[in-house]
Amino acid sequence: MAAVFSNVSSLSLPSQLGNSRRFFFKSCARPRLFDKRIFAVKVRASSTAFVEAKPATEPIVVENEVSSSKSILACPICYESLTLIGNRVLSVDSAAGSTLQCNTCKKSFYGNQTHYDMTVSSGAKDYGAPMPPSTEIFRFPLISFLYERGWRQSFSIWGGFPGPEKEFELMRDFLKPALDGNIVDASCGSGLFSRLFAQSGLFSLVIALDYSENMLQQCYEFIKQEETFPKENLTLVRADISRLPFVSSSVDAVHAGAALHCWPSPSTAVAEISRVLRPGGVFVATTYILDGPFAFVPFLRRQRQNIAAISGSHIFLSERELQDLCTACGLVGFTSIRNGPFVMISASKPN
Ligand SMILES: C[S@@+](CC[C@H](N)C(=O)[O-])C[C@H]1O[C@@H](n2cnc3c(N)ncnc32)[C@H](O)[C@@H]1O
């Protein structure tokens, strides 16, 4: 199931969506302007249909103050940068047969057919890192297979998620300071946004990162299905959000779609994101908030602790909580967009 959305600028969205869907703009970060470009994106979002984000009516403004280096990958143990052995460039096609070596820890991180394994425990023979169900569930091959074949689309029905291409349009403004730079699609799942980012041509490097090897496998399969996919700017990486394999202050933007509530510790994860973002770098994320009518559910605050203890999934009860989380992790300029339970947030690393 996939829908074709017409291009709508963020500010005209409320009328386009009708009265049942309300979008609120809490504040609007005004980026500095340098040069301009227009983009058109087409991405395969499910096995059966294409979705399209049409050229923007408003030109996208590019700020050139971005990191151009491709050497942002770091050892997840010591955070020192890595030496790439084998292929000379990072890309979807070059992972197989390549090795990333840490000269400090003397540890190697190997690429396979689909991705680089950059988890701390990569290469361990007997130890398996225990993760909560909200992380483990996405490692099942069936869940990964179903993710873009109905699972993700269901977020629009119960959660007010506008859908990948509309979400991409909504985040364009937030991402302006990172255009032409690198972007990490954190907890990318099967890569629906990573593919959009790569195909947009707006970024010099896209890292699709997830803990689930099967989600990354699916991402790889979707890419393989498209003959003209620009593979040279995309790299697939397996990593834990709480231990990001990037050099500190090296990343221009981190996007995390529908993932904050799945992370074992949102605060550790956002702190890691804050560490890797360069000054002025942007964090954009979507999740859902149970407020409005849900605020009347008795003992919801206490129940969510039990839910978190059992499932590992964190339920957010207000935007203030998300703002607090970002502020506590050293991010500033919090902005949010709402549509029912759906929320898109953005915050930046101070300059
Ligand atoms: C609901 S999916 C979101 C996928 C995609 N970003 C989207 O917008 O649809 C949540 C993703 O978070 C990933 N995830 C869960 N725990 C993680 C962790 N500890 N580190 C990295 N990724 C994690 C899962 O593997 C899953 O792919």
The ligand as a Tripos MOL2 file, in Angstrom:
@<TRIPOS>MOLECULE
LIG
   27    29     1     0     0
SMALL
NO_CHARGES

@<TRIPOS>ATOM
      1 C1          9.6470    1.1310   13.8180 C.3       1 LIG1
      2 S1         11.1930    0.8470   13.0430 S.3       1 LIG1
      3 C2         11.5140    2.3900   12.2220 C.3       1 LIG1
      4 C3         12.1000    2.1980   10.8490 C.3       1 LIG1
      5 C4         12.1940    3.4550    9.9820 C.3       1 LIG1
      6 N1         13.1370    4.4130   10.5220 N.3       1 LIG1
      7 C5         10.8750    4.1230    9.7740 C.2       1 LIG1
      8 O1         10.8080    5.3620    9.8120 O.co2     1 LIG1
      9 O2          9.9090    3.4330    9.4970 O.co2     1 LIG1
     10 C6         12.2730    0.9280   14.4270 C.3       1 LIG1
     11 C7         13.6930    0.4990   14.0880 C.3       1 LIG1
     12 O3         14.5010    0.7280   15.2290 O.3       1 LIG1
     13 C8         15.5270   -0.2450   15.2160 C.3       1 LIG1
     14 N2         16.1190   -0.3340   16.5510 N.ar      1 LIG1
     15 C9         15.5370   -0.7900   17.6870 C.ar      1 LIG1
     16 N3         16.4320   -0.7860   18.6900 N.ar      1 LIG1
     17 C10        17.6090   -0.3320   18.1670 C.ar      1 LIG1
     18 C11        18.9120   -0.1220   18.7050 C.ar      1 LIG1
     19 N4         19.1890   -0.4000   19.9740 N.pl3     1 LIG1
     20 N5         19.8710    0.3570   17.8950 N.ar      1 LIG1
     21 C12        19.6010    0.6260   16.5960 C.ar      1 LIG1
     22 N6         18.3980    0.4420   16.0280 N.ar      1 LIG1
     23 C13        17.4130   -0.0360   16.8080 C.ar      1 LIG1
     24 C14        14.7860   -1.5030   14.7990 C.3       1 LIG1
     25 O4         15.6550   -2.5050   14.3200 O.3       1 LIG1
     26 C15        13.8320   -0.9730   13.7470 C.3       1 LIG1
     27 O5         14.3440   -1.1370   12.4540 O.3       1 LIG1
@<TRIPOS>BOND
     1     1     2 1
     2     2     3 1
     3     2    10 1
     4     3     4 1
     5     4     5 1
     6     5     6 1
     7     5     7 1
     8     7     8 2
     9     7     9 1
    10    10    11 1
    11    11    12 1
    12    11    26 1
    13    12    13 1
    14    13    14 1
    15    13    24 1
    16    14    15 ar
    17    14    23 ar
    18    15    16 ar
    19    16    17 ar
    20    17    18 ar
    21    17    23 ar
    22    18    19 1
    23    18    20 ar
    24    20    21 ar
    25    21    22 ar
    26    22    23 ar
    27    24    25 1
    28    24    26 1
    29    26    27 1
@<TRIPOS>SUBSTRUCTURE
     1 LIG1         1 GROUP 0 **** ****
